[in-house]
Amino acid sequence: MFCRKCGEENPENAVFCRNCGERLVEEVKKTEVIEAPTYKKESTQNTQTTTTSSNNNSDWLSCCLCLVGIFIIFAILGSF
């Protein structure tokens, strides 16, 4: 195997050139490919919209019940 930099002949199993020290064997980098799951945008958006609507309805109902409870408490306290 010949060095690309200086042209020195080296043994076939050499990693570096014995004359100039240049790397003779290129490192093979291993890469791992991880595929992300794909989702349909339409179904995701519909799910989020439905969830948001139910959360808004639940929040509105909770707020109304709290206001009614506060009104009842003030009515009872005002009667004394």
N, C-alpha and C positions, 0 to 999 in steps of 0.2 A: 504494500500500500504506500503510495507516495503522498507526501505532505502538499497541501494546496498552497501553502504560504512560501515554503522554501524549496520544495521539490525533493527533499531527502527521502530515500527509500526506508521504510519502516516495516517491522513484522506485521502480518495481517491482523493479529489480535491486539495491536498497540492502540491505546486510547489517545496518547499524546505523542507528538513528534519528538524523537530523541535529539534532534538538532536545535529546533527553535522553541519547542514546548507548546506549539499550537495544538488545539484539540482536533484529533483526527475523526473521532466518532461523534456524530451529532446526537444529543440527548433526545430521546423520544418522550415527549410529554403526554401523559395519559390524561384524558379529560372525561369527566362523567357527565352525561347528558341526563338531566331530569326534566321530564315533560310535565308541565303544569296541566291540571285538568281544565278542560274547556267547558264553558257554560254558555247557554244561549242567553243573549242579552234581554230578549223579550220576556222570557220566563222569570229572570231575576228581577227585572223592573216591575213586573206585575206582582210578584211576591212582596217586594218592598212597598209598593203602593198599598196593597191590602193590609200589610202589617202596620203601616203608618196610619191608615184610616181607622183600624181597630184601636190603636193606641190613642188616637185623638178622641174617639168616642168614649173610651174608658176614662181618659183624663177629664173630659167634659162632665161625665156622670159623677165622678169623684168630687169635682169642684162644686157641682150643684148640691150634692148631698152634704158637703161641709157647710155650705152657706145656709141650707135649711136647718142643720143642727145648730149653727151659731144663732140663727134667728129664734129657734125654740128656746135656747138657753137664755137669751136676752129677754124673751117674753116671760119666762118663768121668774127670772130675777127682778124684772120690772113690776111684777105683781105683788111683791113684798113691800 
